[in-house]
Amino acid sequence: MSITHDHIYSILRESYFFRFLEDSQLRELLKKTEAVQFEEGKKVYEQEAHASNLYIVLNGKVAMEYDFEGGVDRINVLGPNSFFGFELLDDEPYRLTSAIVVETTVLLCIKSDILKGLLEKKPEMEPAFNIALSSLNLLIKKPLSWRQSNETIHYISRQHPFILIARLLTPILGGFALLLLTSILYFTEIIASNVVYPIGGAITAIAAGWSVWNAVDWSNDFYVLTDKRVIFLEKIVLLYESRRETPLDAMLSITKQTDLFGRNFSYGDIIMRTYTGLLKFSSLANPDEVLALLEEQRKLARRCQENEDQREIEAVLRRHFELESSDDEQSRILAEEVQTVEPQKSLLSELLDNILQLRREEGESIIYRTHWFVLLRKTILPSLGLIALFISVLAQNAGWFAVLDKDTYFAVVIALGVIMALCWVYALVDWRNDLYIITPEQIIDVNRKPLGLEEKRAAPIKNIQSIEYKRLGFFGLLFNFGTVFIRIGDAEFTFDYVYNPSAVQQELFSRFTKVLREEKDSLSERERYRLAQWMKTYHRMREEKQARGAEETKS
C-alpha cells in the first residue's frame, strides 16, 4: 500500500488526538512530520531509552514489549491508525517498553518539541495524551492475558480517584465518630476505663480494615477499550470476579452522564446501549475524551469493514478482466482466524483437568463439564457415609463396642454401603452427564439425569449478543471456576461452574468472530459472483451491440 500525503492527512484529521486542530494547523504539522519504514523484527526504540518522538502506525504492526526480571511480556500489538510513544510527555521522558516491528511497517514520526508546541497552543488536546500515557502505565502493571493476539488495547482505566477518596472517607469518618462517642461515654463515666482502650482499638482496626478493603476493591475494577470490544473487569477480593464485554459493532448508542460532583471534578459515566441492555463505565476521569475515543474506534471498525469489502470487489474485477489473480488475497482473508492468548495452568489444575476431562475436543467441537469441585460437593454425603461405615466396622472389630447379632449388623452395614455406593455412582454419572458443547456453529447445553429425561438446548453462535462470566465465592476464586452467561435474543444460556470461565468466554468470543467472518465471506462471495455475472452480461451485450453496429456500417 502506497502512503500518500492525503492519506496521512486523513489519519491526522480523523484522529481524536488532533480533533481540536484547525486545518491550517494540521497541514503545518504535516509538513514537519516524517514517514519512516521499518522492516520486520527491527526495534523502533528500546525500553529505558530517551523518548523523543511520537509515532503513528500508517500501515503494518508494532508490538509493545515490557522487559522485567522474569522475562518479556508482550502487552499490546498496534495496527494502522494507532499512536504510541506517549512517554515523551512524561516528566522523565524515558521509554517504558520496547517497540518491535511485527511486519514491514511505515510509521509517521512527530518530534517532541513540535508536539509540545502544539499542546501549548491547544491545551485542550492534553487530556487525550494524558489518558494514553496513563493507559500505558496501567497496562504494564496489569497485562491482560486474555487479549487476542491480533487485538489492540487503546484504553484501560480505573474509576476516578475521587471515588476512592469518597470510599475511604466513609470508614474513616465513621470510625472517628465512634471514637468520639466512646470518648464522650468515657468522660461521662458511662463506660469504665478498662474497656475504653479495647473498644477504641477494635473501632480503629475495623475502620482501617474497611479502608484497606475499599482501596483494594477500587483498584481491582478496570474498564478496557480495544479495537474490537469494550470490557468491564470487576473483582471483589475472595468473593467475586466477572468480565462483561460487548463487541463494538453490537453497540446501538453511546451517551455520557455526569452529576454535580462529576462536573466539578471532571469525571462521569459512559453508557453503551446494546440489543440486550446497558454496559456502564462508571465514574471515569475525562469522560468526554473517553467518549471521543469510543466513537473513533467504532468509526474505524466500520471503515475497516468497508475497505475490506472494497478490496474484495476490486479483486473480483481484476480477476474478471484477467489483470491478476485474487487467490492469494482470498486465501489470506479466509485464513485469518482469531487467536487467543492461552492462560497458563498450574500442574495440579492441568492434572485434574485431564483426569476428569473438564475440557476435551472432539473434532471441531469443544466439550466442557462442570468443575470437579461440583462433583466433590455432590458426592460428599455418600463419601462421608462410606467412610463412617468403614470406621464403624473397624471399631467393632477392635472391640470398641459390642453388637447383639454380628450377622445382622454386617448385613445392615453392607446394605447401607451398597446404598451409599449407588448414591455415589449416581452423583458421578449425573455430574458427567451435564455437558456444555461449543460446535463451529452452535452452543449446546445438555442436562441428562441418570435413568431419567434428557434436556438439550441449542442456539446458533452467530446470534450471540453478549458474553459475561462470574466467579463467585472463595472456592470459585481459589479453584478458578465460575459461570459463563451467554445472551442470545430473549434467552440466556449459562455454562455453570466451568473451569477457567475466562478461557471459556474467550473461546466463545473467538468462535463468534469466526462465524461472523465466515458468514460475511459467504455472503460476499455470492455478491461477487452476482457482480461478475452482471459484468459478464454487460460486456456480452456491449460486444453484441458493437457487432451489430459494425454489420450496419458494412451494409
Order of alpha helices (4+ residues) and beta strands (2+ residues): alpha-alpha-beta-beta-beta-beta-beta-beta-alpha-alpha-beta-alpha-alpha-beta-beta-beta-beta-alpha-beta-beta-alpha-alpha-alpha-beta-beta-alpha-alpha-beta-beta-beta-beta-alpha-beta-beta-alpha
